[in-house]
Amino acid sequence: MKRLITVLLLLFSLLNLPVFAQSADERAVVSQVETMRKAMIAGDRSVLNNVLADRLSYGQFFGPVDNKTQFIDALVKVAFTRIDLKDQKIQVDGNTAIVRHKFIADATENGRTHSIAIGVLQVWKKINNRWLLYARQGYKL
């Protein structure tokens, strides 16, 4: 009887745990987001080129819209010392994924150090079996 009660208590406690299962596609998108974050800190043009779709559309939070080349050129000019992605949420639907997070960073550009705190909406697209950033829009928090 004691053993049965123990087993039932264990089973009940397991059923009450929140489930954070991620699909293979969600894990792949998380990995790509992290690869991009690290490449931004490193200023690694090659890695950025490999994680961004050729038809990338990047809307900056202060207005301008850049293409892939312009986005990479702008990123490698900035020396990020820290990039934290907070409150990240991912929604995968077929070959499209939506990623939202807060982008908190410290950077040096043209000799000036500044902090960045913006919201970001990203659209990732599965192209030739690889998740690539297709669109990114920054916005004021």
Secondary structure as GFF3:
##gff-version 3
##sequence-region A 1 141
A	DSSP	alpha_helix	2	15	.	.	.	ID=ss1
A	DSSP	alpha_helix	24	42	.	.	.	ID=ss2
A	DSSP	alpha_helix	45	51	.	.	.	ID=ss3
A	DSSP	beta_strand	52	59	.	.	.	ID=ss4
A	DSSP	beta_strand	65	66	.	.	.	ID=ss5
A	DSSP	alpha_helix	68	77	.	.	.	ID=ss6
A	DSSP	beta_strand	79	93	.	.	.	ID=ss7
A	DSSP	beta_strand	96	109	.	.	.	ID=ss8
A	DSSP	beta_strand	112	127	.	.	.	ID=ss9
A	DSSP	beta_strand	130	140	.	.	.	ID=ss10
###
